[in-house]
């Protein structure tokens, strides 16, 4: 990256990730690390002028193999009726 604005955006993203997201540890020799890539975007204000340059480091999860890199996935989802019932019980 030649432009300083993108380098600053990348540094800001790395600083946030290093402080709040992960701990750097050595990779065991039997484990193949997951790759990553940078995604760049320009944020504009409502009047169309430049607001900021954003850079995000994302994992390449599409390279994972079931049974090798992961065993199962879990995404908790609550049904609307369940949430309403719980809120009604709490409110009464």
Gaussian input, Z-matrix of N, CA and C with variables (Angstrom, degrees):
# hf/3-21g

backbone

0 1
 N
 C     1     B1
 C     2     B2     1     A1
 N     3     B3     2     A2     1     D1
 C     4     B4     3     A3     2     D2
 C     5     B5     4     A4     3     D3
 N     6     B6     5     A5     4     D4
 C     7     B7     6     A6     5     D5
 C     8     B8     7     A7     6     D6
 N     9     B9     8     A8     7     D7
 C    10    B10     9     A9     8     D8
 C    11    B11    10    A10     9     D9
 N    12    B12    11    A11    10    D10
 C    13    B13    12    A12    11    D11
 C    14    B14    13    A13    12    D12
 N    15    B15    14    A14    13    D13
 C    16    B16    15    A15    14    D14
 C    17    B17    16    A16    15    D15
 N    18    B18    17    A17    16    D16
 C    19    B19    18    A18    17    D17
 C    20    B20    19    A19    18    D18
 N    21    B21    20    A20    19    D19
 C    22    B22    21    A21    20    D20
 C    23    B23    22    A22    21    D21
 N    24    B24    23    A23    22    D22
 C    25    B25    24    A24    23    D23
 C    26    B26    25    A25    24    D24
 N    27    B27    26    A26    25    D25
 C    28    B28    27    A27    26    D26
 C    29    B29    28    A28    27    D27
 N    30    B30    29    A29    28    D28
 C    31    B31    30    A30    29    D29
 C    32    B32    31    A31    30    D30
 N    33    B33    32    A32    31    D31
 C    34    B34    33    A33    32    D32
 C    35    B35    34    A34    33    D33
 N    36    B36    35    A35    34    D34
 C    37    B37    36    A36    35    D35
 C    38    B38    37    A37    36    D36
 N    39    B39    38    A38    37    D37
 C    40    B40    39    A39    38    D38
 C    41    B41    40    A40    39    D39
 N    42    B42    41    A41    40    D40
 C    43    B43    42    A42    41    D41
 C    44    B44    43    A43    42    D42
 N    45    B45    44    A44    43    D43
 C    46    B46    45    A45    44    D44
 C    47    B47    46    A46    45    D45
 N    48    B48    47    A47    46    D46
 C    49    B49    48    A48    47    D47
 C    50    B50    49    A49    48    D48
 N    51    B51    50    A50    49    D49
 C    52    B52    51    A51    50    D50
 C    53    B53    52    A52    51    D51
 N    54    B54    53    A53    52    D52
 C    55    B55    54    A54    53    D53
 C    56    B56    55    A55    54    D54
 N    57    B57    56    A56    55    D55
 C    58    B58    57    A57    56    D56
 C    59    B59    58    A58    57    D57
 N    60    B60    59    A59    58    D58
 C    61    B61    60    A60    59    D59
 C    62    B62    61    A61    60    D60
 N    63    B63    62    A62    61    D61
 C    64    B64    63    A63    62    D62
 C    65    B65    64    A64    63    D63
 N    66    B66    65    A65    64    D64
 C    67    B67    66    A66    65    D65
 C    68    B68    67    A67    66    D66
 N    69    B69    68    A68    67    D67
 C    70    B70    69    A69    68    D68
 C    71    B71    70    A70    69    D69
 N    72    B72    71    A71    70    D70
 C    73    B73    72    A72    71    D71
 C    74    B74    73    A73    72    D72
 N    75    B75    74    A74    73    D73
 C    76    B76    75    A75    74    D74
 C    77    B77    76    A76    75    D75
 N    78    B78    77    A77    76    D76
 C    79    B79    78    A78    77    D77
 C    80    B80    79    A79    78    D78
 N    81    B81    80    A80    79    D79
 C    82    B82    81    A81    80    D80
 C    83    B83    82    A82    81    D81
 N    84    B84    83    A83    82    D82
 C    85    B85    84    A84    83    D83
 C    86    B86    85    A85    84    D84
 N    87    B87    86    A86    85    D85
 C    88    B88    87    A87    86    D86
 C    89    B89    88    A88    87    D87
 N    90    B90    89    A89    88    D88
 C    91    B91    90    A90    89    D89
 C    92    B92    91    A91    90    D90
 N    93    B93    92    A92    91    D91
 C    94    B94    93    A93    92    D92
 C    95    B95    94    A94    93    D93
 N    96    B96    95    A95    94    D94
 C    97    B97    96    A96    95    D95
 C    98    B98    97    A97    96    D96
 N    99    B99    98    A98    97    D97
 C   100   B100    99    A99    98    D98
 C   101   B101   100   A100    99    D99
 N   102   B102   101   A101   100   D100
 C   103   B103   102   A102   101   D101
 C   104   B104   103   A103   102   D102
 N   105   B105   104   A104   103   D103
 C   106   B106   105   A105   104   D104
 C   107   B107   106   A106   105   D105
 N   108   B108   107   A107   106   D106
 C   109   B109   108   A108   107   D107
 C   110   B110   109   A109   108   D108
 N   111   B111   110   A110   109   D109
 C   112   B112   111   A111   110   D110
 C   113   B113   112   A112   111   D111
 N   114   B114   113   A113   112   D112
 C   115   B115   114   A114   113   D113
 C   116   B116   115   A115   114   D114
 N   117   B117   116   A116   115   D115
 C   118   B118   117   A117   116   D116
 C   119   B119   118   A118   117   D117
 N   120   B120   119   A119   118   D118
 C   121   B121   120   A120   119   D119
 C   122   B122   121   A121   120   D120
 N   123   B123   122   A122   121   D121
 C   124   B124   123   A123   122   D122
 C   125   B125   124   A124   123   D123
 N   126   B126   125   A125   124   D124
 C   127   B127   126   A126   125   D125
 C   128   B128   127   A127   126   D126
 N   129   B129   128   A128   127   D127
 C   130   B130   129   A129   128   D128
 C   131   B131   130   A130   129   D129
 N   132   B132   131   A131   130   D130
 C   133   B133   132   A132   131   D131
 C   134   B134   133   A133   132   D132
 N   135   B135   134   A134   133   D133
 C   136   B136   135   A135   134   D134
 C   137   B137   136   A136   135   D135
 N   138   B138   137   A137   136   D136
 C   139   B139   138   A138   137   D137
 C   140   B140   139   A139   138   D138
 N   141   B141   140   A140   139   D139
 C   142   B142   141   A141   140   D140
 C   143   B143   142   A142   141   D141
 N   144   B144   143   A143   142   D142
 C   145   B145   144   A144   143   D143
 C   146   B146   145   A145   144   D144
 N   147   B147   146   A146   145   D145
 C   148   B148   147   A147   146   D146
 C   149   B149   148   A148   147   D147
 N   150   B150   149   A149   148   D148
 C   151   B151   150   A150   149   D149
 C   152   B152   151   A151   150   D150
 N   153   B153   152   A152   151   D151
 C   154   B154   153   A153   152   D152
 C   155   B155   154   A154   153   D153
 N   156   B156   155   A155   154   D154
 C   157   B157   156   A156   155   D155
 C   158   B158   157   A157   156   D156
 N   159   B159   158   A158   157   D157
 C   160   B160   159   A159   158   D158
 C   161   B161   160   A160   159   D159
 N   162   B162   161   A161   160   D160
 C   163   B163   162   A162   161   D161
 C   164   B164   163   A163   162   D162
 N   165   B165   164   A164   163   D163
 C   166   B166   165   A165   164   D164
 C   167   B167   166   A166   165   D165
 N   168   B168   167   A167   166   D166
 C   169   B169   168   A168   167   D167
 C   170   B170   169   A169   168   D168
 N   171   B171   170   A170   169   D169
 C   172   B172   171   A171   170   D170
 C   173   B173   172   A172   171   D171
 N   174   B174   173   A173   172   D172
 C   175   B175   174   A174   173   D173
 C   176   B176   175   A175   174   D174
 N   177   B177   176   A176   175   D175
 C   178   B178   177   A177   176   D176
 C   179   B179   178   A178   177   D177
 N   180   B180   179   A179   178   D178
 C   181   B181   180   A180   179   D179
 C   182   B182   181   A181   180   D180
 N   183   B183   182   A182   181   D181
 C   184   B184   183   A183   182   D182
 C   185   B185   184   A184   183   D183
 N   186   B186   185   A185   184   D184
 C   187   B187   186   A186   185   D185
 C   188   B188   187   A187   186   D186
 N   189   B189   188   A188   187   D187
 C   190   B190   189   A189   188   D188
 C   191   B191   190   A190   189   D189
 N   192   B192   191   A191   190   D190
 C   193   B193   192   A192   191   D191
 C   194   B194   193   A193   192   D192
 N   195   B195   194   A194   193   D193
 C   196   B196   195   A195   194   D194
 C   197   B197   196   A196   195   D195
 N   198   B198   197   A197   196   D196
 C   199   B199   198   A198   197   D197
 C   200   B200   199   A199   198   D198
 N   201   B201   200   A200   199   D199
 C   202   B202   201   A201   200   D200
 C   203   B203   202   A202   201   D201
 N   204   B204   203   A203   202   D202
 C   205   B205   204   A204   203   D203
 C   206   B206   205   A205   204   D204
 N   207   B207   206   A206   205   D205
 C   208   B208   207   A207   206   D206
 C   209   B209   208   A208   207   D207
 N   210   B210   209   A209   208   D208
 C   211   B211   210   A210   209   D209
 C   212   B212   211   A211   210   D210
 N   213   B213   212   A212   211   D211
 C   214   B214   213   A213   212   D212
 C   215   B215   214   A214   213   D213
 N   216   B216   215   A215   214   D214
 C   217   B217   216   A216   215   D215
 C   218   B218   217   A217   216   D216
 N   219   B219   218   A218   217   D217
 C   220   B220   219   A219   218   D218
 C   221   B221   220   A220   219   D219
 N   222   B222   221   A221   220   D220
 C   223   B223   222   A222   221   D221
 C   224   B224   223   A223   222   D222
 N   225   B225   224   A224   223   D223
 C   226   B226   225   A225   224   D224
 C   227   B227   226   A226   225   D225
 N   228   B228   227   A227   226   D226
 C   229   B229   228   A228   227   D227
 C   230   B230   229   A229   228   D228
 N   231   B231   230   A230   229   D229
 C   232   B232   231   A231   230   D230
 C   233   B233   232   A232   231   D231
 N   234   B234   233   A233   232   D232
 C   235   B235   234   A234   233   D233
 C   236   B236   235   A235   234   D234
 N   237   B237   236   A236   235   D235
 C   238   B238   237   A237   236   D236
 C   239   B239   238   A238   237   D237
 N   240   B240   239   A239   238   D238
 C   241   B241   240   A240   239   D239
 C   242   B242   241   A241   240   D240
 N   243   B243   242   A242   241   D241
 C   244   B244   243   A243   242   D242
 C   245   B245   244   A244   243   D243
 N   246   B246   245   A245   244   D244
 C   247   B247   246   A246   245   D245
 C   248   B248   247   A247   246   D246
 N   249   B249   248   A248   247   D247
 C   250   B250   249   A249   248   D248
 C   251   B251   250   A250   249   D249
 N   252   B252   251   A251   250   D250
 C   253   B253   252   A252   251   D251
 C   254   B254   253   A253   252   D252
 N   255   B255   254   A254   253   D253
 C   256   B256   255   A255   254   D254
 C   257   B257   256   A256   255   D255
 N   258   B258   257   A257   256   D256
 C   259   B259   258   A258   257   D257
 C   260   B260   259   A259   258   D258
 N   261   B261   260   A260   259   D259
 C   262   B262   261   A261   260   D260
 C   263   B263   262   A262   261   D261
 N   264   B264   263   A263   262   D262
 C   265   B265   264   A264   263   D263
 C   266   B266   265   A265   264   D264
 N   267   B267   266   A266   265   D265
 C   268   B268   267   A267   266   D266
 C   269   B269   268   A268   267   D267
 N   270   B270   269   A269   268   D268
 C   271   B271   270   A270   269   D269
 C   272   B272   271   A271   270   D270
 N   273   B273   272   A272   271   D271
 C   274   B274   273   A273   272   D272
 C   275   B275   274   A274   273   D273

   B1=1.4509
   B2=1.5260
   B3=1.2811
   B4=1.4556
   B5=1.5234
   B6=1.3008
   B7=1.4519
   B8=1.5225
   B9=1.2969
   B10=1.4648
   B11=1.5286
   B12=1.3293
   B13=1.4660
   B14=1.5249
   B15=1.3425
   B16=1.4681
   B17=1.5231
   B18=1.3214
   B19=1.4649
   B20=1.5231
   B21=1.3249
   B22=1.4670
   B23=1.5253
   B24=1.3351
   B25=1.4658
   B26=1.5282
   B27=1.3311
   B28=1.4615
   B29=1.5297
   B30=1.3165
   B31=1.4700
   B32=1.5227
   B33=1.3167
   B34=1.4675
   B35=1.5218
   B36=1.3256
   B37=1.4620
   B38=1.5265
   B39=1.3193
   B40=1.4655
   B41=1.5224
   B42=1.3137
   B43=1.4630
   B44=1.5305
   B45=1.3212
   B46=1.4676
   B47=1.5296
   B48=1.3340
   B49=1.4593
   B50=1.5227
   B51=1.3177
   B52=1.4646
   B53=1.5220
   B54=1.3125
   B55=1.4631
   B56=1.5203
   B57=1.3310
   B58=1.4585
   B59=1.5306
   B60=1.3347
   B61=1.4522
   B62=1.5202
   B63=1.2990
   B64=1.4510
   B65=1.5096
   B66=1.3156
   B67=1.4569
   B68=1.5212
   B69=1.3088
   B70=1.4558
   B71=1.5254
   B72=1.3275
   B73=1.4638
   B74=1.5216
   B75=1.3310
   B76=1.4612
   B77=1.5258
   B78=1.3145
   B79=1.4605
   B80=1.5309
   B81=1.3357
   B82=1.4672
   B83=1.5277
   B84=1.3193
   B85=1.4679
   B86=1.5272
   B87=1.3322
   B88=1.4657
   B89=1.5244
   B90=1.3212
   B91=1.4662
   B92=1.5247
   B93=1.3185
   B94=1.4627
   B95=1.5282
   B96=1.3283
   B97=1.4711
   B98=1.5297
   B99=1.3137
   B100=1.4661
   B101=1.5197
   B102=1.3068
   B103=1.4576
   B104=1.5220
   B105=1.3049
   B106=1.4618
   B107=1.5179
   B108=1.3215
   B109=1.4618
   B110=1.5156
   B111=1.3083
   B112=1.4602
   B113=1.5197
   B114=1.3348
   B115=1.4633
   B116=1.5229
   B117=1.3159
   B118=1.4523
   B119=1.5227
   B120=1.3290
   B121=1.4561
   B122=1.5300
   B123=1.3032
   B124=1.4620
   B125=1.5158
   B126=1.3092
   B127=1.4646
   B128=1.5261
   B129=1.3187
   B130=1.4587
   B131=1.5220
   B132=1.3204
   B133=1.4631
   B134=1.5218
   B135=1.3041
   B136=1.4655
   B137=1.5270
   B138=1.3373
   B139=1.4698
   B140=1.5269
   B141=1.3454
   B142=1.4563
   B143=1.5170
   B144=1.3228
   B145=1.4541
   B146=1.5181
   B147=1.3049
   B148=1.4579
   B149=1.5222
   B150=1.3253
   B151=1.4577
   B152=1.5204
   B153=1.3394
   B154=1.4607
   B155=1.5190
   B156=1.3226
   B157=1.4511
   B158=1.5215
   B159=1.3279
   B160=1.4622
   B161=1.5192
   B162=1.3115
   B163=1.4562
   B164=1.5177
   B165=1.3256
   B166=1.4572
   B167=1.5183
   B168=1.3183
   B169=1.4539
   B170=1.5217
   B171=1.3299
   B172=1.4636
   B173=1.5194
   B174=1.3302
   B175=1.4630
   B176=1.5221
   B177=1.3163
   B178=1.4562
   B179=1.5235
   B180=1.3152
   B181=1.4495
   B182=1.5148
   B183=1.3265
   B184=1.4581
   B185=1.5290
   B186=1.3130
   B187=1.4674
   B188=1.5265
   B189=1.3245
   B190=1.4538
   B191=1.5211
   B192=1.3423
   B193=1.4517
   B194=1.5229
   B195=1.3361
   B196=1.4577
   B197=1.5221
   B198=1.3238
   B199=1.4532
   B200=1.5146
   B201=1.3247
   B202=1.4650
   B203=1.5209
   B204=1.3350
   B205=1.4615
   B206=1.5203
   B207=1.3195
   B208=1.4637
   B209=1.5166
   B210=1.3216
   B211=1.4638
   B212=1.5226
   B213=1.3247
   B214=1.4548
   B215=1.5222
   B216=1.3111
   B217=1.4578
   B218=1.5119
   B219=1.3154
   B220=1.4602
   B221=1.5149
   B222=1.3053
   B223=1.4518
   B224=1.5236
   B225=1.3322
   B226=1.4617
   B227=1.5266
   B228=1.3267
   B229=1.4644
   B230=1.5255
   B231=1.3127
   B232=1.4654
   B233=1.5242
   B234=1.3243
   B235=1.4594
   B236=1.5224
   B237=1.3164
   B238=1.4583
   B239=1.5283
   B240=1.3117
   B241=1.4747
   B242=1.5266
   B243=1.3212
   B244=1.4633
   B245=1.5169
   B246=1.3216
   B247=1.4670
   B248=1.5246
   B249=1.3187
   B250=1.4686
   B251=1.5240
   B252=1.3304
   B253=1.4783
   B254=1.5127
   B255=1.3160
   B256=1.4746
   B257=1.5185
   B258=1.3262
   B259=1.4789
   B260=1.5273
   B261=1.3336
   B262=1.4631
   B263=1.5338
   B264=1.3138
   B265=1.4737
   B266=1.5235
   B267=1.3144
   B268=1.4632
   B269=1.5247
   B270=1.3138
   B271=1.4648
   B272=1.5347
   B273=1.3306
   B274=1.4672
   B275=1.5146
   A1=108.46
   A2=115.39
   A3=119.72
   A4=112.54
   A5=117.71
   A6=120.57
   A7=110.51
   A8=115.62
   A9=121.63
   A10=111.86
   A11=118.12
   A12=120.56
   A13=110.74
   A14=117.77
   A15=120.23
   A16=111.11
   A17=117.39
   A18=120.48
   A19=110.40
   A20=117.08
   A21=120.93
   A22=111.51
   A23=116.53
   A24=120.42
   A25=110.55
   A26=117.00
   A27=120.91
   A28=110.93
   A29=117.33
   A30=120.90
   A31=111.13
   A32=116.80
   A33=120.65
   A34=110.42
   A35=117.57
   A36=121.25
   A37=111.04
   A38=117.05
   A39=120.07
   A40=111.77
   A41=116.96
   A42=120.67
   A43=110.78
   A44=117.16
   A45=120.68
   A46=110.02
   A47=117.13
   A48=120.51
   A49=111.57
   A50=117.49
   A51=120.97
   A52=111.82
   A53=117.71
   A54=120.57
   A55=113.21
   A56=118.24
   A57=119.52
   A58=115.18
   A59=119.83
   A60=119.32
   A61=114.24
   A62=118.17
   A63=119.15
   A64=112.27
   A65=113.73
   A66=122.43
   A67=106.23
   A68=117.44
   A69=121.20
   A70=108.33
   A71=115.97
   A72=122.64
   A73=108.29
   A74=117.33
   A75=118.76
   A76=111.03
   A77=116.33
   A78=122.15
   A79=108.99
   A80=117.66
   A81=119.61
   A82=110.61
   A83=118.28
   A84=120.14
   A85=113.95
   A86=118.20
   A87=120.76
   A88=113.17
   A89=117.16
   A90=121.18
   A91=109.59
   A92=115.28
   A93=121.06
   A94=107.79
   A95=118.41
   A96=119.34
   A97=112.16
   A98=115.16
   A99=121.91
   A100=107.79
   A101=116.23
   A102=120.92
   A103=112.06
   A104=115.10
   A105=120.60
   A106=108.78
   A107=115.17
   A108=120.05
   A109=109.08
   A110=115.52
   A111=121.79
   A112=109.02
   A113=115.66
   A114=122.61
   A115=106.53
   A116=116.11
   A117=121.71
   A118=110.36
   A119=116.29
   A120=120.40
   A121=109.50
   A122=113.97
   A123=121.24
   A124=107.04
   A125=117.15
   A126=122.20
   A127=108.58
   A128=114.99
   A129=120.78
   A130=110.02
   A131=115.71
   A132=120.37
   A133=108.84
   A134=116.64
   A135=120.75
   A136=112.22
   A137=116.59
   A138=119.04
   A139=112.15
   A140=117.77
   A141=121.64
   A142=115.09
   A143=118.17
   A144=120.55
   A145=110.78
   A146=115.60
   A147=122.50
   A148=111.28
   A149=116.23
   A150=121.67
   A151=109.99
   A152=116.67
   A153=119.54
   A154=110.97
   A155=114.86
   A156=122.51
   A157=106.94
   A158=117.18
   A159=120.80
   A160=109.39
   A161=115.12
   A162=121.83
   A163=107.35
   A164=117.01
   A165=121.79
   A166=108.18
   A167=115.82
   A168=122.06
   A169=107.39
   A170=117.04
   A171=120.83
   A172=110.37
   A173=116.02
   A174=121.92
   A175=109.47
   A176=115.84
   A177=121.13
   A178=108.87
   A179=115.57
   A180=121.72
   A181=113.46
   A182=117.60
   A183=120.43
   A184=112.07
   A185=118.28
   A186=122.17
   A187=111.96
   A188=118.05
   A189=121.06
   A190=111.01
   A191=115.69
   A192=121.53
   A193=109.38
   A194=116.03
   A195=120.68
   A196=109.33
   A197=116.17
   A198=121.52
   A199=113.67
   A200=117.17
   A201=120.98
   A202=109.45
   A203=116.71
   A204=121.80
   A205=112.73
   A206=117.45
   A207=120.72
   A208=108.96
   A209=115.90
   A210=121.66
   A211=111.66
   A212=116.45
   A213=119.87
   A214=109.31
   A215=115.12
   A216=120.49
   A217=108.03
   A218=115.17
   A219=119.92
   A220=108.92
   A221=115.63
   A222=121.31
   A223=107.77
   A224=117.53
   A225=119.13
   A226=111.43
   A227=114.70
   A228=120.71
   A229=107.70
   A230=115.73
   A231=120.44
   A232=109.33
   A233=115.43
   A234=119.74
   A235=108.84
   A236=116.05
   A237=121.61
   A238=111.14
   A239=116.13
   A240=118.95
   A241=111.18
   A242=117.51
   A243=120.88
   A244=110.93
   A245=116.49
   A246=120.91
   A247=110.02
   A248=117.92
   A249=121.28
   A250=111.21
   A251=116.32
   A252=119.88
   A253=111.17
   A254=116.34
   A255=120.02
   A256=111.09
   A257=117.30
   A258=120.43
   A259=110.86
   A260=117.77
   A261=120.81
   A262=110.64
   A263=116.51
   A264=120.48
   A265=110.35
   A266=116.57
   A267=121.17
   A268=110.90
   A269=117.39
   A270=121.28
   A271=112.25
   A272=117.24
   A273=118.68
   A274=113.50
   D1=121.20
   D2=-177.94
   D3=-88.94
   D4=-30.36
   D5=-174.52
   D6=-82.72
   D7=133.35
   D8=-176.83
   D9=-64.76
   D10=-31.08
   D11=-179.12
   D12=-62.37
   D13=-40.00
   D14=179.05
   D15=-73.07
   D16=-36.31
   D17=177.07
   D18=-63.08
   D19=-40.90
   D20=177.35
   D21=-64.16
   D22=-39.99
   D23=178.56
   D24=-64.78
   D25=-40.29
   D26=178.45
   D27=-66.51
   D28=-41.30
   D29=178.29
   D30=-63.19
   D31=-41.29
   D32=179.23
   D33=-63.38
   D34=-42.35
   D35=179.03
   D36=-64.73
   D37=-44.79
   D38=179.09
   D39=-63.30
   D40=-38.30
   D41=179.60
   D42=-63.93
   D43=-42.91
   D44=178.36
   D45=-65.26
   D46=-44.38
   D47=-178.89
   D48=-63.72
   D49=-42.86
   D50=-178.92
   D51=-68.36
   D52=-32.04
   D53=-178.23
   D54=-81.96
   D55=-32.29
   D56=-168.68
   D57=-127.71
   D58=-6.88
   D59=-169.90
   D60=-114.31
   D61=-43.52
   D62=-173.92
   D63=-142.44
   D64=166.73
   D65=169.81
   D66=-117.06
   D67=133.39
   D68=179.70
   D69=-80.68
   D70=122.54
   D71=179.88
   D72=-131.67
   D73=156.81
   D74=177.79
   D75=-68.24
   D76=145.01
   D77=-179.04
   D78=-87.94
   D79=127.28
   D80=176.66
   D81=-60.49
   D82=148.80
   D83=-176.34
   D84=-65.19
   D85=-20.25
   D86=-179.22
   D87=-88.45
   D88=-4.59
   D89=-175.76
   D90=-106.22
   D91=132.49
   D92=175.70
   D93=-94.72
   D94=116.40
   D95=-177.71
   D96=-66.30
   D97=150.58
   D98=176.97
   D99=-80.28
   D100=136.29
   D101=179.60
   D102=-76.13
   D103=173.96
   D104=178.41
   D105=-146.45
   D106=166.84
   D107=175.63
   D108=-148.12
   D109=158.96
   D110=178.04
   D111=-92.45
   D112=137.67
   D113=174.04
   D114=-118.90
   D115=123.02
   D116=-176.46
   D117=-109.58
   D118=141.74
   D119=176.40
   D120=-148.80
   D121=153.03
   D122=177.41
   D123=-108.87
   D124=123.99
   D125=179.39
   D126=-95.58
   D127=131.46
   D128=179.70
   D129=-111.95
   D130=149.61
   D131=174.24
   D132=-76.88
   D133=172.98
   D134=-178.57
   D135=-64.40
   D136=-23.95
   D137=179.01
   D138=-87.25
   D139=2.03
   D140=175.83
   D141=93.77
   D142=-5.89
   D143=179.23
   D144=-83.93
   D145=156.27
   D146=-178.14
   D147=-61.90
   D148=130.28
   D149=177.12
   D150=-102.18
   D151=-54.82
   D152=179.32
   D153=-164.12
   D154=161.05
   D155=172.13
   D156=-96.83
   D157=132.51
   D158=179.90
   D159=-120.66
   D160=139.87
   D161=174.68
   D162=-129.30
   D163=133.39
   D164=179.20
   D165=-126.98
   D166=135.48
   D167=175.43
   D168=-97.46
   D169=117.65
   D170=-176.21
   D171=-118.30
   D172=146.38
   D173=178.34
   D174=-79.51
   D175=145.52
   D176=177.16
   D177=-90.89
   D178=75.39
   D179=-177.94
   D180=-66.40
   D181=-18.88
   D182=-179.21
   D183=-71.22
   D184=-9.52
   D185=179.18
   D186=-91.50
   D187=-1.60
   D188=-177.94
   D189=-78.81
   D190=151.35
   D191=177.41
   D192=-117.31
   D193=134.91
   D194=179.07
   D195=-64.21
   D196=134.35
   D197=-179.76
   D198=87.82
   D199=-18.48
   D200=177.99
   D201=-104.61
   D202=-55.62
   D203=-177.10
   D204=-93.88
   D205=-22.86
   D206=179.44
   D207=-155.42
   D208=158.96
   D209=179.82
   D210=-106.33
   D211=-42.71
   D212=-178.67
   D213=-150.90
   D214=161.45
   D215=175.47
   D216=-120.31
   D217=152.68
   D218=-178.87
   D219=-144.76
   D220=127.07
   D221=176.13
   D222=-133.77
   D223=104.54
   D224=-178.36
   D225=-67.71
   D226=128.88
   D227=179.47
   D228=-132.45
   D229=127.60
   D230=178.53
   D231=-101.95
   D232=134.42
   D233=176.74
   D234=-73.44
   D235=149.05
   D236=-178.44
   D237=-59.90
   D238=-39.91
   D239=-179.28
   D240=-64.85
   D241=-36.09
   D242=177.97
   D243=-65.23
   D244=-44.65
   D245=179.42
   D246=-63.05
   D247=-44.11
   D248=179.56
   D249=-62.34
   D250=-41.19
   D251=179.65
   D252=-63.26
   D253=-45.81
   D254=179.25
   D255=-62.91
   D256=-43.09
   D257=178.72
   D258=-64.32
   D259=-37.06
   D260=178.72
   D261=-66.43
   D262=-39.35
   D263=178.56
   D264=-66.54
   D265=-43.91
   D266=179.63
   D267=-64.67
   D268=-39.37
   D269=-177.24
   D270=-71.53
   D271=-25.62
   D272=-176.27
   D273=-85.42

